[in-house]
Amino acid sequence: MRIPRIYQPGALAPQQSIALADEPANHVGRVLRMQSGDALILFNGDGFDYPALITETGKKSVQVQINAKLENPVESPLKIHLGQGISRGDRMDFAIQKAVELGVTEITPLFTERCGVKLDAERLQKRTEQWQKIAISACEQSGRSVVPTVHPALQLDKWLGQPTEELKLTLDPWAKDTIKTLTPVTAVRLVIGPEGGFSDREVQLTTSAGFVAVQLGPRVLRTETAALTAISALQLQMGDLA
């Protein structure tokens, strides 16, 4: 049986006895119904796994004893910063979840002309917190011990203008280049448009910002499918997918 992996914020160390934070404690005690003596693996985002045993469970608390600190070499050699056009409903949640499973290191939600989503400051803050929780959950599921950062949402032009040494890529069904034709690098900044795609002005913005257009094949993909397909192709070509 697979040992559950639980994100626990804060410093962790072997031989340390700690109480799990409220959210992971609720998940371990009420959802998984784990008991004293059960094994789990903690991680805090530092790249290590911390095998532990539950020593005490209560209605609202779970106490654990950390037994070791282990390297977890599952991170891809390819660093990918995904700029994802914000989409409606659960499509954005899905794109973030699967992007993390596929190994992205950073995600920035982007407001674009056709994103169709309007959020005030309070709702945007809540959505950003929810997206970060989705990233953490995806790490728990996929075995990662480094949690990708979900940055606060930006307007597309602000993100495009950020200084970076990464290879900058955008998708275009009519582009001549493909990911296979690219020279391998160790860091990529990938921008994906929303459900309605980029406007002509935004396409020009990506070109002016030095983004190289590549195509994924003859079919036009939905925004969440395009992101995952591009990340998979990049990991296959330059990263660690077999």
N, C-alpha and C positions, 0 to 999 in steps of 0.2 A: 504494500500500500504506500502511495506517495506521501511523504511527510509534508504537511502544509507549510507554506512560506508566508511569513507575516511581516509587514513593514512596521517597524517601531522607531519613531523619530528619537533623536538624541544619541549621546555617546553610548557605545556598547563595548564590553570587554569580557574575556573569559573569567569564570568564577564569580561574576557579578550576579546578584539577585535583584530583580527589578519587577515592578508592577507594570503590566502592559497599559498603554494609553487606552482611553475609554473606547474608541472605535475598534481597534484590534481586539480588545478584551471582549467586547460584545460579540464580535465575529467568532472568536475562539470558543467562548462559553455558550452563547445562545444559538449561533448558526451551526457551527461544527460540532458542538456538544462535546468538546474535549474534556478530559478529566486529569486529575493529578497522576503524574507518571507518564503521560503522553508526550511524544517528541514533536518538536516543531523547529523551524529554522527562521531566525530573525534576520532582518537586514535593515540598514538605515540609510542606504544610498552611497556608502563609502567604497563600494566595490567588493566587500567581503560578506561572507555568510557566517552567521553565528548560531550553530546548533545549540538547542536548549531543551530542557525538560520542564514541564509544568509541575510546580510544587504545591500549588494551592489554587482552588477555584471557589469563587463566591458568586452571589447574584449579580454583582456589578464589577467584580475584580478578578484578575488572573495574575498570579505570581509565578515567575519562571526563574530558573537557574541556567545561566549561560555556561556552556561547557568548553567551547573552543572558538577560535577565529580562523576561518578558512578562506583562502583565495577562491574567487569564483570567475574563472577565465572565459566568460561567455560574451564579452563585449566585442563588437566588430572592430577591425582595424580601420574601417571607413566611418568617419564622422559625418552625419547627415543632419543638417538644420532644415527642417520642413517649414515653409511658409504656406499655410493652408487657407485658402479662401473660405470664410465662414459660410456654412450651408445650413439649411433649415432642419428642424426636427432632430432625429437621432443620427443623421448622417455624419455630422461633425464628431459626435461621440465615437461612432464606429471608426472613422478615419484615424482619430487619435489613438484609440485602443490598438488597432492593427499596426499602425506605424510604430508604436512602441514595441510591440511583439517582434516586428521586423528589424529593430535595432536603431531607430533614429535616436539622436542625442539631444536635440532641441526642437521645439515646436513653437511657432508663432502664428496664432490665428490672425487672419487679415481681413479688414473691411475693404470691399471692392465695390465698384459701381453696380454690379448685378448680384450682390450677395443676398439681398432680399431679407436681411435680418436687422432689426433695429433694437438696440439695447441701451437703456439708460445706464448711468454709472453703477447704480446698486445692482441691477440685474447682470451687468457685465462682470462685476466682481464675483458674484455668485457662480456665474458660468465658468469663469476662469478657475475658481476653486474646485468646481466639479470636474473640469477637464484635467486638473492636476491629480485629483483622486482617481480618475480613470487611468491615467498614466501609471500611478502607483499600483493599482489593481492589475494592470497588464504586466507589470514587473513581477508581481506575486505569481501570476499564472505562467509566465514564460521563463522564469528562472533567472531574470536579471537582478543584479544587486546594485546597479547604478540607475538612479531614477532620472529620466529625461526631464528637463525643465520646460514647463509650459509657460511661455512668456505672456505678459499682458498683451491684449490685442492691439494691433497698430493699423493705421491706414497703409494701403499697399505702397504708396510712394515713399513713405517714411522708412519702411523696411527695405525697399529696394535700394535706398540711398545709404544704408549703413555700410561703413567701411569693412571690408573682409578680404582675406586671401583665399577663401574657398572658391572652388570651381562653381560658377553660377549657372544653373540650368532652368529652363522653362519648357513646357510641352507645347508642341504645335503639330497637328496631324499632317501638315504639308511641309514640314521641315525636311531637309535633305539628310541631315545627320541622325544617327541613332545612338543609343547608349553604347552599342557594340563598337562604334567607330571612335569613341572618346579615348584619349590617353588616360590610363589609370592614375588616380590621385588618392589622397588620404582624407580629403574633406570636401564636401559638396553642400551647396546651398540650393535647395530645390523649391521652386514656387509653383503652386497648383491653383488654378482658378476655381471660382465657385460653380454652382450648378449651371448658371447661364454663360459661363466662360468669361474671358476677359473682353472688355470693349476694345475697339481699335486704338483708342488713346492709351489704354493700359498695356496693350501689346507693344506699342511704341516706347512706353516707359521702360519695359523690361529690356528692350533692345538698347535703349540709351544707357541703361545701367550696366550693360555688359553681360547680360544673361544670354547664354547660348541656347538656341531652340533645337530640341530633339523631338523625334516622333517615336511612338511605341508600336506602330503597326498600322494596318489599313483601317482599323475600326475606331470610331469615336467613343471614348469611355466616359462614364459618369465621373463626377469629381472624386468621390471616395474610391472608386475603382482605379482611376488614373493615378492617384497618390500611391496606393499599395502596389500597383503594377510597376511604377517607376522605381519605388524603393527596392522592390524585389529584384528588378533588373540591375540596379546599381550594386546591390549586395552580391549578386551573382557575378557581375563583371569585375568589381573592385573590392568587395568585402569578403564575407565568410559563408555565403550560401553555396551549397554544393551544386 
